[in-house]
Amino acid sequence: MGKDKITIYIKPTCTTCRKVLKILRESETEFDSVNYFEEPLTNKALTKLIKDLGIPPRDLLRKNESIYKELGLSKKELSDSDIIYLMVKYPDLLQRPIVVKGGKVILARPAEEIENLL
């Protein structure tokens, strides 16, 4: 697995994303970064990432985002597919960064979690 290239899904203005990118650069690790605001995730791609993370979609929601509050998501019973649909439609809802290496997917929060893949 050591030779698998890393793909990181980021929001460039996110502090944690920038920390993870810095760790990757300093470790001289090859990686691809995907700004999922410019290259939106599809329903299918996000569903696979969540499945590979091994967590329920609701656990990937950013509960402090204004859109989370505007949509009243804490008060709603939503199916997993509804939550995924909303994260695709409103990418600010998605916890980040999500990092993929080979068959392993992690949420690099805190940023030091990336070291588990290096």
Protein Blocks (a to p, Z undefined) as FASTA:
>chain_A
ZZpccdddddfklmklmmmmmmmmmnopacddddfklmccdfklmmmmmmmnopafklmp
cfkbmklmmnommmpccdfklmmmmmmmmmmlpgcddddehjbccddddfklmmmmZZ
